[in-house]
Amino acid sequence: MYLKNSKVIVIKIGSSLIVDQNKKIRKKWLSSFAKDIQKLKSNNKKIIIVSSGAIALGCKKMNYNKLSLKLDKSQAIASIGQIELMNLFSQTFSKYKLSISQILLTLDDTEERRRSINAKRTFENLFQLDYIPIVNENDTIATSEIKYGDNDRLASRVAQITNADTLILLSDVDGLFTKNPKVFKNAKLIKIVNNLSKDIKNIKIKGVTEFGRGGMNTKLEAAKICNLAGCNMVIANGLYLNPISQIEYKNNCTWFISKISKLQARKKWIISSVSPRGELIIDEGAKKALINGKSLLAAGIKKVSGKFNKGDHIKILDNKKNEFARGLSSFSSEEINKIIGYHSNEIQKILGYVSKSEVVHKDDMVEV
């Protein structure tokens, strides 16, 4: 049900799903996974894949043991393995007429507001081009201080910045159990978690494979991020063939249900932002338009105060200089000064390049 109603889906696959314990590539599994993606795409779903496996494939190619790698060596191995990983996806997905692209992200790319907005636009443009973005943490340059340490949290951040409806974490277990199912036979699968802090009290399960970095604790951290972003999350066993179909038809997994809407989450994020970088004074007509749920256009702006960049948090004041709203600017202060009072269809000619028509989009704005 949750997948059926999802428009944007982020799917995280771990190293152990791509490379087995004998360091053999699981080609049959990858082919079945591509078939699942083809089915989702045929139902007009926008798909993002967050994939581990660069270091695992680099180790396989160079015949190294991952556990003995130091950080600087693992960065070089990741660089080698990254090409292997993308070639593997490209060869497999092209058989199902699926086009892929590659996005490498570091922690800063999702934590720093302006960079996260740029990343969001890249994803949106790839969707328009009908490409599937395949994301990986940039292991080749990330250091131990800034690394996610696992792709579960990276996937949850990607879900957050892309306003995804659902994050699927494909693991080597069916989901969250009352106890560690690998140790206790009487462990029971928890099918649904509605209240994260209440429902998972006293549950601590650790699980680490040779190639994987994330255990159950990192998945619960990812669930917290998703919950706050208005995104549902599911932990499911990815070792089966056609793992997404297994979720849809068998539902033998754990769903974490968010209680807030994506729009509520986004607006809460905006209003709790650090101090605004600048101000826009708008006319009465623009104010009325914003009250009626419209975006802020250049034609309704009277004055710009402060110096800010695209994506920065700004105040919106009415013509009596009372703060009316806050939002994220789609333009820099320099650009807005050039287009003040002009209609949206004139912006491209004035700036000399294609840009958004809204100075602050209604989804990026909160009345105060």
C-alpha positions, 0 to 999 in steps of 0.5 A: 500500500505504502509503495503504491502511493509513493511517487519518489522512492529511494532504495538502498542496497548494501555491499553484501547484495552485490558481492557474496561471501565468496567475493562473487558478483550476484549477477542473477540478483542484480538482474532481478532487481533491475526487473523490479526497478523497470516495473516501478518505472512503468508505474511512473515512480521516480527512483533513486538508488543508493548503492554500496559496493565500490570498496567491495568490488575494488577489493575483489579486483585487487584481491585485497581483504577489506578489513585490513584496509587503512583509510587512505588505501580504501579511498584508492580502492574505492576509486578503482571499484567505483568504475566496476560498480557503475559498469555493473549497473550499466550493463545490467540495467541497459538490458531492461532499457533503464538509463542510469547516472552517477552521483557521488555525495559527501556529508557536506553535500546534504548537511549544508543547505545551499549544496543540498538544494543544488543536489536536489535540483540535479535529482529533479533534472535527472528525473525529467531526463528519465534517468535513474540516479545511482548515489554513493558516498564519495569514498575516494575523498571522504575522511573519517571525520566527515564520512557517514560511515554507512549508506543507511544514513546517506540514503535517509539524507538523500530521501530527505533532500529529495522529498521522497515518499519512501526509503527502502533499506534492503538488508540481509534480515527480514526487518526489525526483530524483538531480539537478534534472529541470528541468535534467538529462535523465538525472535519475532518480526516487528511488522510496523513501527508507528512511534519510533522512540516508544516501539523500539525501546530496549531493542539493540541489534548489531550486525556487521558483514565483511563488506558492510558497515551498517548494523541495525542501529544505523538503520534506526538512525536512518528511520529517525531522519526519515520520520522527521522528513515526512518519509516512510521507511522500510527494512526488508530482506534484499537477499531474495530475488526480486526484492521489491516485489517481495515487499509488495506481495509478501510484506514480510518486513518492517515499516516505519511510518512517519506521522507528519507530511512532507510539506510540514517537515520541510516548512518546520526545517525552514522555520528552524533555520539559522539566522536569515541572510537577508530581506525582501520587501514586497508590495501589497499585491504580492502579500495577498498572493502569498496569503492565497498560497502562491509563490513570490515572483520578482514583479512583487518585490520592492527592495532587497536588503543584505547580501545572500546566495541562492538557497539562503534563508531570507526574511520576507517583509510587507510594505510596512516592513513587518516580517510576514514570512521566511523562505529559501531564495531561488536567486542571489541578492545580486540577481534579485536586484537585477530582476526586481519589478520584472515579469517572470518571462523577462528574467531569462533575457535580463540575466542571460541564462535560464532560471526559475520563475519564482524568487521564493517557491511556495513550498520553500516558504513559511508564514510567521 
